[in-house]
Amino acid sequence: MSQNDITPQRPAKEDYKRIATEEAFAPPDLFDMYRKVLADGKADAGFTSLWAFYLSSDAARPQHIRKYIQDLDTARLAHMDEAGIDIQVLSLTSPGVQVFDADTAVSYARTANDYLAEAVRRHPTRFVGLAAVAPQNPAEAAKEIERGATQLGMKGIIVNSHTQGEYLSDPKFWDIFAAAEAFDMPIYLHPSTPPPKMIEPFMEAGLDGAIYGFGVDTGLSALRIITAGVFDRFPKLQLVLGHMGEALPYMAYRLDYMHRATVAANRYESMKPLKKRPSDYLRENFYVTNSGVAWEQAIRFAQEFMGVDRVMYAMDYPYQHVLDEVITLDNMNMATHDKKAFFQTNAERVFKIG
């Protein structure tokens, strides 16, 4: 019998729901719009490297992604059932609308959110939606957050790490934070390919994507938000970071030490004192998901550092769809209450599910 003839073991029914919190979708016309951006030759190197490949390659992985990322009905639900996933928290795939010009981005964010809201209405017990916004126009992004919260039933916001090389730490974007705090909507800060000023050495080594570049850029984006004083201005704001917090929890001691030393040295105009340590903001203003990291030691460390109530499950579908990973996490040596918090109750609280 060949390896391909072996039916994978399916996750067993457990005493908790499995809520997957970083799961991607794409409306049917999004890839045509991405192809147009590529054809225009105006996209940055990161977008071009990523999407020129995923939209054209015949390799198994990009074919799988193209086939299933646009399905919000039968095939996706079958995959969820196969993996024992009760609920997916859905968000527009990266870079979403952040690659478009401002007017197109504002318009298509509304279109994508309407499309997602309709899917949630079709499958209200299986899907939860995060609203996409266009940082290119922060005032319109704030309006879309309000619409998502008050009209569409969205449970959070999806924003990718940078917008054409600009980061949310710039105060011109802070209308987005104000609206998120006002409507009690968590922002999922999702990876994108590194911007032009950063990407070249990653691309030389094939490290610009999910293997490393995504995490480096998204961790940078989150840390810029912290050191810019965003949480001193918006203390109730909550962000979510995938992939075990893009490594920031594991760097917390050094971040605290070097932030304190850098501020004391008055080395950078951009590095000012904060009311708290960077690690305090990580513990109080961030949640992390394990998306793509089925590794008990990393999850347990994050729980110890962040608190059990701030670490959640994610699969990263359809980019990562591995049944064995679900089984591995079911078998973690963890107190029953803590495991239920990881898979179910934290997500229910953060995204107001139920």
N, C-alpha and C positions, 0 to 999 in steps of 0.2 A: 504493500500500500504506500502510495506517495504521500508527501506532506500535504499536498493539495486535496487529497481525499479525506483528510481528517476533519471532522466537524468540530469547530471550536466549542469549548465548554461555555455555556451561557451563565451569566450571573444569576444566582439564586434569589428568590424572594426574601427580603429582609424586613425587619421591624421598623424600618425607616424608609421614607421616600428618597429617591436619588434625584436631586435637582441640579442640572448641569448649567452653569452660569456664564459661560463664554462660548456661545454657539452661534455660528455665522450663517447668514443667508444673503442672497443676491436676487433682486427682482430680475425678470427675464430680459429687460432692456439695458441693464447696467453694463454688461460685458460689451454690448455694441457701442455704448458710450465710451468705455475704456479703449476699445479698438480705434475709435475716432481720435481720442487723445494721443494714442500711439502714432496713428497715421499723420497727425498734424506735426509731430516731431517736437512738441513743446514740453513734454513730460520730463521730469528729472530722471537721472540715471537709475535711481532706486526703483521707481515705478516701472520704468522701461525694462529693467532687468527682471523684475518679478513677474509682471503681467504679460509681457511679450512671450515669456516662457509658458506661464500657466494657461494662457488663452490659445496656444498653438501646439504644445507638445503632445505627442502620442504616448508618452510614458504613462505607466499605470496610475501614479499619484495625481498628476494634473487631470487625467481623464476622470478619475473618481471625484475630484473636487468639482469639476465642471458639471458632472452629471447630477450630483446630489445637492449642491449648495443652493440651487434654484428651486428645489422641491420643498414645499411647505405643507405637503399632504401625505399621500400614501407611502412613498418610499422613505421619507424621513421618519414618519411614525413607526414604520416597520423596523427601521434601524434602532430607534429608541426602545421599542419593545424587546428587540433582540439583546440589547445591552442593559436592559432593566432600568432605563432612564424614564422617570415618571414625568418630568417637566424639563423643557429647555427654556432658558432665558436667551432670547434671540436678539442679535444686533447685526446691523449692516456690515458686510465684510470690509476689511481695511483695503485701501484708504478711504473708503466710502465716498463722500462728496468732496473731500478735502483736496482732491487733485484738480477740480474744475475751477473755472472763473467764478467770481462771487455770485453773479446773477443765476448761473446754472446751478451752482451749489445750493443756494437758498431754495430754488424751485424744486430741485430733485430731492432734497431732504424731505420736503413735504410729501412728494410723491412716494418715496420709499416708506415713510412713516404711515401713510394711508394704506399702502400695500401690506405692511406688517400688521397694522391694526385689524385689517380684514382677516388675515390668517389667524390672529388670536381669537377673533370672534367665531371663526369656524371651529377652532379647537381650544376652547377656553380652559379646559382642564389640563392641557398638555403644553401650551405655549404662553410665555410672558414676553413682552416687548420692551426694548430700550429705544429711545428716540434718537435718531441721527440729527445732528445740527451742522450748520455751516459756519465755522469760526471766521471765515472770510468776511462775514458781516455779523459782528457780535450782537448788535441790536436785534437783527432778525433771528439770530440763534436763540436769544433770550425769549423772543416771542414764540418760537417753535417749542421751546421747553415748556412754556405755559400751555400751549395748545396740546402738547403731548400729555401733560399732567391733567388738564381739565376737560379735554374733549376726546382724546384717543385712548385713555386708560394705560398709558405707558408707565413703567415702573422705575425708570432710570434713564440715563443719557449715555450714549456712546460717543467718545471723541478719540481720535487717534493721536499718536504722540506729538506730531508736529503738522503744521499746515504750510506746505511749500517752504519749509525751512524756518517757519516762525513758531515759537512755543507759547503755550498758554501763560507762562510766567510774565509775559509782557502785559502791563496793566491795560492795554487797549482791548484785551480779551476778557476783562474781569466782569463784564456784564453777564457772561456765561456763568461764572461762579455765583454771582448775586442771584440769578434766577434759579440755579440749582439749589442754593440754600433756601431761598424763599419758598420753593415748592417741595422741599425735603426730598429731592431727587438725587440719588447717588450718581456720580460720574464714573463710568468704566473707562479708564485711560488705557487704550488698547495699542499694541505695537503697530508701527509702520516701518518701512525701510528707512534707514538713516538718510538725512538730507544731503544735498550736494557737497557742502563744506566738510562732511564727515565720512562719506561713504567709500571713497576711493581705496584706502588700504583694506577695507573689509571685502570689497569686490575682488581685489587682486588675489585674495586667498579663498574666495567662495564663501565668505563668512557674513555676507550682508543680510541674509534672511533670518529665518526662525532659529537657526543653529546658534546665532550669537548677536548679530547686528540689531535685530528687533529688540532684544532685551536691553542691550546697552543704550540704545536711543530712548526707549521708554523709561528706563530707570533714570536717565539724565533728565527727561521731561518732568518726571515726578519730583526729582530732587530740586530742579529749578523752581518748581511751584512752592516747595517747602521754603527754600532759602530766599525767595522773593517776598516772603511774608504773607502769602495768600491766606494762610490759616489764622494769622493774627487778625486779618481783616474780616475773614469769614469763618469764625470758630466752629460753627455747626456743619460746615461743608464736609461731605464724605466722598472719598474717592476709592475706587476698586482697582487693584493691580493684579494681573494674571501672572502665571508662570512663577509662582512662589514669590510674588512681589518684585519681580525683575531684579532679584538678588539684593535689594536694599535691606531687608531684615538681617541678612547675614553680614552686612557691612556696618551695622548700626553703631557699634562701639567706635570704629574709626571715623565715621561721619561726625559723631558728637565731638570727638577729640579735635579733629582737624577743623571743624567749623568754629569751635571756640578759639583755636589758635589763630586761624585766619582773620577772624573778627578782631581779636586783640592786636594783631599786627597791622590792622588798617591797610591791608595790602590792596584790596579791590573796592572800588566805589560801589559795585553791585552787591557786595557782601556786608550786610548790616546786621546788628544784633537782632535776635528774635526773642520773643517772650519765653520760649521753651527750647529744649534741645531738639535737634532733628528727630531723634528716636522717639520723643514724646509725641510729635505729630504723626509718626508712623503708627504708634499704638492707638492714638485717639481719633485720627482723621482718615485712616486707611483701613480697608479690608483687603485681604489677599485671597486669590484662588490658586489652586494647584494646576490649572489648565496645562495639559501636556506633560505633567511631572507626576508620574505614579511612583513616588519614592517616599516611603514612610518616614525615613529619618528627616528629610527636608520638611515634611508636613508637621512632624512632631516638634521640630525646632521652632517653626513659625508659630505653632500653637503656644509654645512656652514663652516666646518673646512677645507676640502680639496679644495673646489671650485666646482661649479656645473659641470665644464668641466672635472672632474676627478672621477666621480661616474657613473658606468654603470650597466645595467641590466644583470642578469644571472638567469637561472632556476635551473641548476645542474642536468640535464637529463642524464640518466634515474633514477638516485638516488633519485631525487625529481621531480615529475611530477604531479602538482596539479593545475587544471584549475582555482580554486577559488583564488589562489595566484596571477595569472595574472590579474584577475578582480580587486582584492584589490589594486594592484599597479596602474592599469589604473585609479582608483578612488582617488588616492592621491590628497590632497589639495595642488596643486603645479602649478605654472605658466606654461602655455602651452609650452613655449620655454624650460623651465627647464625639463619638462617631456619628451619632444622630445629629448633633450640632453641625458637624462638618458636611454631611450629605444633605441635610434637610432644614433644620430650624433656623440656622443663621441666614440662609437664603430667603426663607419665608419672612424673616424680620427685616432684612435689608431691602428687599424688593417688594415688600408688602404683599406677599402671596398668601391667598387663603381667604 
